[in-house]
Structures are given as structure tokens and as C-alpha cells.
Amino acid sequence: MNYKVVETFVSINGEGKKSGELAVFIRLAGCNLRCSYCDTMWANQADVSFELMSREEIYDYIKSTGVENITLTGGEPLIQDGMGELIDYLMKDENLCIEVETNGSIDIQSFRKNHGRRLSFTMDYKGSSSLMEDRMLMKNFETLTEYDTVKFVVGNEQDLLRAKEIMDNYHLTEICHLFFSPIYGAIDGETIVEFMKINRLNRVRLQIQLHKIIWSPEERGV
């Protein structure tokens, strides 16, 4: 089985519970959504350049970096054939911690198995500003664990209100890690902080995408 890989690089993790830590990024081609604010649309184009890599080649690259945090991202990595096999193969190395970044529209349960804390899902919830909210798979909220993260991508107050509704309905503050992730240039941090204060949102974090502060927002491979 070969995988369509459009980028491999080492950088800091720009968001999520391991923000600021080094990670190896394996970016796979293609996505089943077309979010209004997508910052990796280039990786989702039908004619995007990619390298076909076997699971062994991906693993060898990872090991060559000496970095133990691995982020499988896209696009949407879980739509590629054989992703379960790739995850299982990488998880055989007990020194690796695998994070799968997924857009919230794909059933994550079939990929979880019994990998424990070394496998985590960072799952988006795309609010109305994404124009893709109707594609969110709500049953994923019933399968989250303490190892997982939900990233509510917000661009306006409606997105914030919807995020709070979901947190309350599924009791997410008791289950997983929670982040508000502002759409770059669409909403300011002060608005989100005030919303958090008014609603007393304990165990919820505002995250700013570090890679867009350190480098240009359009920079690739960072």
C-alpha cells in the first residue's frame, strides 16, 4: 500500500495540546470538504503533486528525524485507503506518539482500536462560517476519550454559541481537551476571551496558531 504524501517536514506543533513541541508532519493529499477558510487548499487539488510512499518509507523518514511526536494531517488523512494500516504500523514503535488531525466528517472509531494514550485524534468542528457544518459527523462526539482534542474553528459569535451548545450537550469538558481556534483574520482573540469569561468556560483554551505568528501565514513546510 502506497500513500499520497504532499509534504514531510519537522517543525513545532502550531496548535493543540502539544502546541510548541517538535513534531514530524506527514501531510497527505486530498480532502472531502471545501471549507471557506481552508489554509491548505493547495493540498486538496486534484492535480497536486505528491510522492507515493509506502508505510515503511514513511516510518524510515520519521525515524531519521529523531522526533517522537508524529502528526498525520492533510487535507483529510482518514479518507486515504489504508490509513488504518499505516496507523497500526507506526504504533508498533512504542517511542512514537501519533496525532491524527481530522476534519470532523469521518468516523474516527474504526481507527482507534486499543492504542491507548500514544494515539490521539485532534478533531475539528467546523461552524457555520466554514460553509461545511452540515458535513460534521456528530456521533464522533460519543466516542472521544481523554487522549483526544476537539478544536472548534470559530469565525463569529454564532460559531462560539454553537461550540458551547455542543460542549454542554456532550459534556465535553469532562471527556477531552477543548480549544477555540479563531479563523485567521476573521475574529479577534479579545472577543473569544470575553465569551469564555461570560460563559465561565472552564477547561477550554483559546489557541493561537503559532506557525502563523512565527512565519508568514502562507508559508508551507512549517
N, C-alpha and C positions, 0 to 999 in steps of 0.2 A: 504494500500500500504506500503510495506517494501522496504528499500533501502540497498544496499550492501556497508557497510561502513568499510573501512580497517584501518582508523586512525581517532582519535579525539584528539586534543591537543590545548593548548594555547601557543602562542609564539608571537614574534614580526612579523609583516609583512615584509618579506625579500626583497620585490620588489614592484614596482608600486607606485601609487600616495599616498598610505598610508604607505609607507616604514618607518619602525621604530616604528609604532604604534602597540599596542597589538591587536591581533585578535584571534578568535576561528577558528580553521581549521577543516573542515569536509571533509575528503578525501574519495572519492567514488571509487569503483573498476572498472577497465576496461577502454580501450581506443580503438578508431578506427584507430589510427595511430601508426607507429613504427618509431619514429624519431631516427636518427643515434646517437644522443647525449642524449637521454632521461635519466633523473636522477631519475625517479620514475617507471622504467620498472617493478620492483617487484610488483607494484600495478596493473599492466596490465596483469599479467599472469592468464591463465585460472584456475589454481589451487590455486590462492592467498587466504589466509584466510581472512574472513570478518565476520562482525556481521550484522545480519539483524536488522535494526532499523526502527521503524515507524516514521512518521513526528513528532508525539507527543514526542517520546523518544529523537529525535534529538533536538527538541525545549527545552525540560526539561534539557538536558545536557548543551545546550548553556546558558540557564538562570542560571544554577548552577555556571557558571564560573564568572558571573558578568561583562563580557566583551561584548561590544556592536558592535564591528566590526566582521563580520562573513565572512569567505572565504569558498566557496564551490569549491572544487578542485578535482583533480584526478591524473592520468588518465584524462578522459574526462567526467565531470559530466553530460553534457547535453545528453549523449546517454542513460542514465538510464531512465527506464519507470517512469513516474510520476514526473519528475523533475519540471515541471511547477506547479504541485500541491504543491510540497514542498516549492518552492519559494513563491508562493502565501500565503501559511500558515505562513511562517516565517515573511513575510512582514506585517502581521496583527499587529505585535508588533511594534509600532511606535518608539521604542527606538533602534531598530536594524538597522544596515546598512549592506546590503548584497552585497558582491562582488562575482561574478561568474568568475572563471578562465576557459577559454575555448581555444581550440587549433586552432581556425580559420577555421575549416572544417564544422562546424554545423551552420545552420541558427539560428541566435540569436533573430530575430524579434518576433517570436511567443512567446517567454518567457518574453518579455519586458512589455507589457500591459501598465498600467498607474501608475507605481510605483514611478516615479519621481526620485529624487536625491538619495534616500536610496537604490536603486538597480543600480548597475553598473556592466558592463562587462569588464574584462581585457582579451582582445583577442590577441592571438599570431598571428604573421605572420611568418611562417617557410620558410626561404630562401632555396636556393639550397643545402646548406650544410646539411640540415635536411634529404634530400632524399624524402621529403614529400611535396615539394612545389606545385606539381600538384594537391594536395588534398585541397588546400586553396579555400575557397568559397568567391569569390570576391564581390558578391552582399552584403556581410556584411558591406563593407565599405560605402555603400549607406544608411545604417540605424543607423550609430553611432551617439551618442549625446555627449553633453558637459560633461556628467557624466561618459563616457566610456574612456577606455585606450586601445591603441594599443601598443603591445610590439613586436618590431621587433627583433627576435632572430638572431644574426649575428655571423658568424664564419670566414668570409673572406671579402675582398673588394667587391666581386660580390654581397654578401648579402647586403652590405651597399648601393651599387648603386641601387639595386632593391628596397630597402626601400625608398630611396629618390624619385625614379620614382613613387612609389605608393603614397607617401605623396603629390607629386606635382599633380598627376592625379586626386586625390580625395580631394585636398585642405584640408588635414587633420589637418594642423596647425591651421586652423580656426574652427575646429569642436570638437576635442577631445584631450586627453592627449597622448603624444607620448614619447616612450622610446626606446633606443637601449639597448638590453640585450645581452652582449657578452657570447658566449658559453664558459663555464669554461675550461680554458687551451688551447683554440683554437685561440684566438685573444686578443691582449693586449689593454688596455684602451687608451694608447697613440695613437694608430692607429685610433681609433674611434674619439678621440678628434680632431686629425688633419683633419679627414674627415669632421667633423662638422664645423671646422674653415674655411676650403677651400670652403665649400658649403654654408657658412653662415646660418646654420640651427638654426634659432631662434625657440623658443617654443618646442624644442626637448631636451630630457635629456638622458644622459648616466647613467644607473643604474648598480650598482654592487650588486650582490646578498648577502645581509648582512648575511643571515643564513649560507652561505658557508665560511664567514670570521670568524664569531663568533665561529662556531662549525666546526667539520670535514665535508667536502663535502658529505661524505657518511652517516652522522648521520640522523636518522629518528626521527620524532616527535618533530622537532624544527622549 
